[in-house]
Amino acid sequence: MLASLQLFDFFGENDMANKLFGTDGIRGTANIPPMTAEIALKVGMAAGKIFTRGDHRHRVVIGKDTRLSGYMIEPALVAGFTSVGMDVFLFGPLPTPAVAMLTRSLRADMGVMISASHNSFEDNGIKLFGPDGYKLSDDVEEQIEDLIANGIESARVTPDSLGRVKRIEDAQARYIEFAKATFPRRRRLDGMKIAIDCANGAAYKVAPAVLWELGAEVIPLGVSPNGFNINKGCGSTQPDKLCKAVIDEGADLGIALDGDADRVLIADEKGRLIDGDQLMALVGQSWGEAGRLSAPGVVSTVMSNLGLERYLNGLGLDLIRTKVGDRYVVEHMRRHGYNVGGEQSGHIVLSDFSTTGDGLIAALQVLAVLSRSGKPVSEACHLFDPYPQILENVRFKGRPPLELPEVQEAIKAGESRLNGSGRLVIRKSGTEPLIRVMGEGDDESLVKSVVGEICQVIESSAA
């Protein structure tokens, strides 16, 4: 019997009218609040003021993906940071995890990634990292919001104390060498044919280079960004082209990254997708057998499939669930000493190597297992049969409708119908005006029916 859960209160609400930060930084449609040059300027000033500590020259590093609006957001942030006395190092297009890594490597006081991750080009976002390379806590984000709301004019420095700006020309090369160093020594990818879809995003240069330099024959897809085509018909959110290329080219596997390369999905040699749950199972099993797990389990979110939990339990490992969002996974990992975690969507966090999800490094760990086992991907990466899981999104305007009586009644009715044979996770997205309704259980037709009825009520209430 599966326990029935009602979890939307667990997540709380993010009132987009009053808060800048969602579950993954600031995000919105480019040139519309909160994703305007004016707000980016203020974010730079406020964050710069908070992270200016001590008498040394303070520095911030900034990377971005390939969206057209990056050309608007980047100089606004630069103006904000330099106006409060911070020196700025610019990377250009670079994956989010590379920015996190280089924040530490260059001893910067903070790091910034300009990206809306898997969203289409119309959106953009700002992700902030502290000097340790980890995303900012809720408390620090609130400090930034308070400073912006209450006036930041006093943060400006005198003309002789303004920050300077420098472009780091070898940022991509630094990350390439770092990523290669995470692959086991004395192992190579010689003889492997790998298709990789970079979503016309931040990893379009570095990811194919890493695979090629490790010996693979590389079939690159999504490596021609033009400012408008990031995540468009490609990448981890739309992997059909990758799956077809794997079959057509006779590749051993395919790797699908998203726009900022912090998440990954794998396609097996038959063109079938392998999600983050299976990848966490693979790494958890492999690292467990090698004695590399720093704690006996894997950290994921409430969205991970029950099949993953049962599989890990069979290995003597736990699955610890957090709120949705890789930052909450990372927070739990840090607090309790775990070194493997992630999300079903493909955010895989391996804290031996990185402070945030890194799609390329996660893929390299999968390739390390494959190079040892000699098994085809379809066999090596399919470790459990997932329970039927249905996820639907309902768009809304204004305040989230989750507290409306009719919506709560529909949720209660759905739980009653599942009658202990499944679970519901209903929450508001932290990055978009969507209500996400997920149902999971033994009876797929029943789960579909329950999810459909709840979505219908939410849709009617949100109209």
Buried (B, 14 or more C-beta within 10 A) or exposed (E): EBEBBBBBEBBEBBEBEEBBBBBBBBBBBBEEEBBBBEBBBBBBBBBBBBBBEEEEEBBBBBBBBBBBBBEBBBBBBBBBBBBBBBBBBBBBBBBBBBBBBBBBBBEBBBBBBBBBBBBBBBBBBBBBBBBEBBBBEEEBBBBBBEBBEEEBEEBBBEEEEBBEBEEBEEBBEBBBEBBBEBBEEEEEBEEBBBBBBBBBBBBBBBBBBBBBBBBBBBBBBBBEBEEEBBBBEBBBBBBEBBBBBBBEBEBBBBBBBBBBBBBBBBBBBEBBBBBBBBBBBBBBBBBBEEEEBEBEBBBBBBBBBBBBBEBBEEBEBBBBBBBBBBBBBBBBBBEEEBBBBBBBBBBBBBBEBBBBBBBBBBBBBBBBBBBEEEEBBBEBBBBBEBBBBBEBEBEBEEBBBBEBEEBBEBBEBBBEBBEEBBBBBBBBBBBBBBBBBBBBBBBBEBBBBBBBBBBEBBBBBBE
